[in-house]
Amino acid sequence: MQLTFLGSSSVTGDCPSLYATDRDSYVVQGLKLDPDVLASLRMPDRETAVEIPAALLRYLPPEAVAGA
């Protein structure tokens, strides 16, 4: 998988960050969720979730937004 950095709302260069892939998808780098929150999600063991601020979504290209 090839990643292209799209942007970050971090002032330190860490997370959160947004990347585009060469597979027509996006990768989000963010903070790990609390284990209790993760346990409340409906997802298989092979998946994970991270929390990102809404401000990070400004880096999504317009064609990635549904209805655009």
C-alpha positions in Angstrom: 0.0 0.0 0.0 1.3 3.4 -1.0 0.4 6.3 1.3 0.2 10.0 0.4 0.2 12.5 3.3 -2.8 14.8 2.9 -2.6 16.9 6.1 -2.6 17.1 9.9 -4.3 19.3 12.4 -1.4 18.6 14.8 1.0 21.4 15.7 3.7 18.9 16.8 3.6 16.7 13.6 2.1 13.7 15.3 -1.5 12.6 15.1 -4.0 13.3 13.9 -3.1 12.9 10.3 -4.8 11.9 7.1 -3.4 9.8 4.3 -4.7 8.7 0.9 -3.8 5.2 -0.4 -3.3 3.9 -3.8 -6.3 1.6 -3.2 -8.9 4.3 -3.3 -9.1 4.6 0.5 -7.9 6.7 3.3 -5.8 6.0 6.4 -6.3 8.0 9.6 -3.6 8.3 12.2 -5.2 9.2 15.6 -5.3 8.5 19.3 -6.2 5.0 20.5 -9.7 4.7 21.9 -10.3 3.7 25.5 -10.7 -0.1 25.8 -14.3 0.3 27.1 -15.2 2.4 24.1 -13.5 -0.2 21.8 -15.5 -2.9 23.5 -18.8 -1.1 22.7 -18.1 -1.1 19.0 -19.3 -3.8 16.6 -16.2 -4.8 14.8 -14.1 -7.9 14.2 -10.8 -8.5 16.0 -8.9 -7.7 12.8 -10.2 -4.1 12.8 -9.5 -1.1 15.0 -10.7 2.5 15.4 -9.2 5.8 16.2 -10.6 9.2 17.2 -9.9 12.2 15.1 -11.0 15.8 15.4 -13.5 17.1 12.8 -10.9 19.7 11.7 -8.8 17.0 10.2 -11.5 16.3 7.6 -10.8 19.6 5.8 -7.9 17.6 4.2 -10.3 15.2 2.4 -10.3 15.9 -1.3 -13.8 17.1 -2.5 -14.3 14.0 -4.6 -14.0 11.8 -1.5 -17.1 13.5 0.1 -20.3 11.7 -0.7 -22.6 13.7 -2.9 -19.8 15.9 -4.2 
